[in-house]
Amino acid sequence: MPVQQPKRPGSSGRTFPVSAQKPQGRPVRLETETRILRSLRSSDVGRTMASWFEDPVVLAGLNLPAGGITQQSLRGYVEEFDNRRKYIIGLFTKPDERHIGFFQVHVNLSHRVAQLSVAIGDKQFRGQPPSNELSDLVVKEFFEKRGVEKFVARVLASNYKALWSMKNSNFEFEAVLREDNLMPNGERMDIAQFRQLKSKWTG
């Protein structure tokens, strides 16, 4: 369920210093019989994760240009997530804890609205297990324990696989945002926005 362009995780080795005064929230940790979802730490970033950002499929899903993303810049990027307004949640297999992807959740605390995206970096695990099941687990956590009342997911109109996945998820179609996203090639692309409301959520 890739969404509209997130902030790019650095370029040309750039790092992002983190202030010691920056307030930190409670990390996420969720488990199923076969998966672990937990807030990433900079120490989780290695060659495996960096290699995902060389994959055209991942770059297209996240609407990122190719090149310039290094292990160092990814570590700085992960350090920006504070588990209050911004979460990056790693997806790992059980019991070997193989890192295969990540979720991002950006929360507007004032309006209690969160935006969700997911990237499966490991080619072997794309579509296995259903990402919708894991997305539901993340939504449940934020509805029940983190004060969120609405989730949105925004999908590029050209991303047919993600659109199909959303059609078969618990998210409802909400709107088409015309020419809302600027692509790396300079073209503007429509975004399909989907929603899930706590008031209609059945758990």
C-alpha positions as CSV (number, residue, x, y, z in Angstrom):
1,M,0.0,0.0,0.0
2,P,2.5,2.6,-1.1
3,V,1.4,6.2,-0.8
4,Q,2.3,9.7,-1.9
5,Q,5.8,10.9,-1.7
6,P,7.3,10.8,1.8
7,K,10.3,13.0,2.8
8,R,13.3,11.6,1.0
9,P,15.8,9.8,3.4
10,G,18.8,12.0,2.6
11,S,21.0,12.2,-0.4
12,S,24.7,12.2,-1.1
13,G,25.5,10.9,2.3
14,R,23.7,13.7,4.2
15,T,22.8,12.9,7.8
16,F,20.1,14.3,10.0
17,P,21.3,15.3,13.5
18,V,18.8,14.6,16.3
19,S,18.4,17.0,19.2
20,A,18.9,15.6,22.7
21,Q,15.8,17.6,23.7
22,K,13.5,16.0,21.2
23,P,10.7,14.3,23.0
24,Q,10.4,10.6,22.3
25,G,7.2,8.6,22.5
26,R,6.6,4.9,23.2
27,P,7.9,2.6,20.6
28,V,5.6,0.2,18.8
29,R,6.0,-3.6,19.1
30,L,3.4,-5.9,17.7
31,E,3.5,-9.6,16.9
32,T,1.7,-12.3,14.9
33,E,2.5,-16.0,14.7
34,T,4.9,-15.3,11.8
35,R,5.8,-11.6,12.0
36,I,7.2,-8.9,14.3
37,L,6.5,-5.2,13.8
38,R,8.5,-2.9,15.9
39,S,9.8,0.7,15.8
40,L,13.1,0.8,14.0
41,R,16.3,2.1,15.5
42,S,19.2,3.5,13.5
43,S,21.2,0.4,14.4
44,D,18.7,-1.6,12.3
45,V,19.8,0.1,9.2
46,G,22.3,-2.0,7.2
47,R,23.2,-2.9,3.7
48,T,20.0,-4.9,3.4
49,M,17.7,-1.9,4.0
50,A,19.9,0.4,1.9
51,S,19.6,-2.0,-1.0
52,W,15.8,-1.6,-1.1
53,F,16.3,2.0,-2.1
54,E,18.2,0.8,-5.2
55,D,15.1,-1.3,-6.3
56,P,13.0,0.5,-9.0
57,V,9.8,-1.2,-7.6
58,V,10.4,0.3,-4.1
59,L,11.4,3.7,-5.5
60,A,8.4,3.8,-7.7
61,G,6.0,2.9,-4.8
62,L,7.5,5.6,-2.6
63,N,7.8,8.0,-5.5
64,L,11.5,8.6,-4.9
65,P,14.2,9.3,-7.5
66,A,17.1,6.8,-7.9
67,G,20.5,7.4,-6.4
68,G,22.1,9.1,-3.4
69,I,20.5,7.1,-0.6
70,T,23.2,5.6,1.6
71,Q,23.3,3.6,4.8
72,Q,24.5,6.7,6.6
73,S,21.6,8.9,5.3
74,L,19.1,6.1,6.1
75,R,20.3,6.0,9.7
76,G,19.8,9.7,10.0
77,Y,16.4,9.4,8.5
78,V,15.3,6.7,11.0
79,E,16.5,8.8,13.9
80,E,14.0,11.5,12.8
81,F,11.1,9.3,13.8
82,D,10.0,10.1,17.4
83,N,7.2,7.6,18.0
84,R,4.9,10.5,18.7
85,R,4.2,12.2,15.4
86,K,6.3,10.0,13.1
87,Y,6.7,6.3,13.3
88,I,8.8,4.0,11.2
89,I,7.9,0.4,12.0
90,G,10.1,-2.4,10.8
91,L,8.6,-5.7,9.6
92,F,10.5,-8.8,10.6
93,T,10.0,-12.5,10.1
94,K,9.7,-14.9,13.1
95,P,11.6,-16.5,14.6
96,D,14.8,-15.4,12.7
97,E,13.9,-11.7,12.7
98,R,14.8,-11.2,9.0
99,H,14.1,-7.5,8.1
100,I,11.8,-7.5,5.1
101,G,10.0,-4.1,5.0
102,F,8.6,-1.2,7.0
103,F,5.5,0.8,7.7
104,Q,5.5,4.6,8.1
105,V,2.8,6.4,10.1
106,H,2.6,10.2,10.3
107,V,0.2,11.5,12.9
108,N,-1.4,14.9,13.1
109,L,-1.9,15.0,16.9
110,S,-4.2,18.0,16.8
111,H,-6.7,16.4,14.5
112,R,-6.0,12.7,15.5
113,V,-5.5,11.7,11.8
114,A,-2.7,9.4,10.7
115,Q,-1.3,8.6,7.3
116,L,-0.1,5.1,6.6
117,S,2.3,3.7,4.0
118,V,4.1,0.4,3.7
119,A,7.1,-0.8,1.7
120,I,8.1,-4.5,1.3
121,G,11.8,-4.4,0.4
122,D,12.5,-8.1,0.3
123,K,11.3,-9.4,-3.1
124,Q,10.7,-12.9,-1.7
125,F,8.0,-11.5,0.7
126,R,6.1,-9.2,-1.5
127,G,2.5,-10.1,-1.0
128,Q,3.3,-12.8,1.6
129,P,1.7,-12.6,4.1
130,P,-1.1,-10.3,3.0
131,S,0.0,-6.7,3.9
132,N,-3.6,-5.8,4.5
133,E,-3.7,-8.1,7.6
134,L,-0.6,-6.4,9.0
135,S,-1.9,-3.0,8.2
136,D,-5.0,-3.8,10.2
137,L,-2.8,-4.7,13.1
138,V,-1.1,-1.3,12.9
139,V,-4.5,0.5,12.6
140,K,-5.8,-1.4,15.7
141,E,-2.8,-0.3,17.7
142,F,-3.2,3.4,16.9
143,F,-7.0,3.4,17.3
144,E,-7.0,1.6,20.6
145,K,-3.8,2.9,22.2
146,R,-2.5,6.0,20.5
147,G,-5.5,8.3,20.2
148,V,-5.9,8.2,16.4
149,E,-9.4,8.5,15.1
150,K,-8.9,8.4,11.3
151,F,-6.3,6.8,9.0
152,V,-5.7,7.7,5.4
153,A,-3.7,6.0,2.7
154,R,-2.8,7.8,-0.5
155,V,-1.9,5.8,-3.6
156,L,-0.5,7.0,-6.8
157,A,-3.0,6.6,-9.6
158,S,-0.4,4.8,-11.7
159,N,0.2,2.2,-8.9
160,Y,-2.3,-0.5,-10.0
161,K,-1.1,-3.2,-7.7
162,A,-1.5,-0.9,-4.6
163,L,-4.9,0.2,-5.8
164,W,-6.0,-3.4,-6.1
165,S,-4.7,-4.1,-2.6
166,M,-6.6,-1.1,-1.2
167,K,-9.8,-2.2,-3.0
168,N,-9.5,-5.5,-1.1
169,S,-8.6,-4.0,2.3
170,N,-10.7,-2.5,5.1
171,F,-10.0,1.0,3.9
172,E,-12.8,2.8,2.0
173,F,-12.2,5.0,-1.1
174,E,-12.6,8.6,-0.2
175,A,-11.5,10.9,-3.0
176,V,-9.2,11.5,-6.0
177,L,-6.8,14.3,-5.4
178,R,-6.2,15.7,-8.9
179,E,-2.5,16.4,-9.8
180,D,-1.7,16.3,-6.1
181,N,1.7,14.7,-6.4
182,L,4.8,15.9,-8.2
183,M,6.8,13.0,-9.7
184,P,10.6,12.9,-9.8
185,N,10.4,13.4,-13.6
186,G,8.4,16.7,-13.1
187,E,5.0,15.4,-14.1
188,R,2.0,15.7,-11.8
189,M,0.0,12.6,-10.8
190,D,-3.4,12.1,-9.3
191,I,-3.7,10.5,-5.9
192,A,-6.4,8.1,-4.8
193,Q,-7.1,8.6,-1.1
194,F,-8.6,5.9,1.1
195,R,-9.8,6.2,4.7
196,Q,-10.5,4.1,7.8
197,L,-12.5,5.7,10.6
198,K,-12.4,4.7,14.2
199,S,-16.2,5.5,14.5
200,K,-16.9,2.7,11.9
201,W,-14.1,0.4,12.8
202,T,-15.1,-3.0,14.1
203,G,-11.8,-4.3,15.3
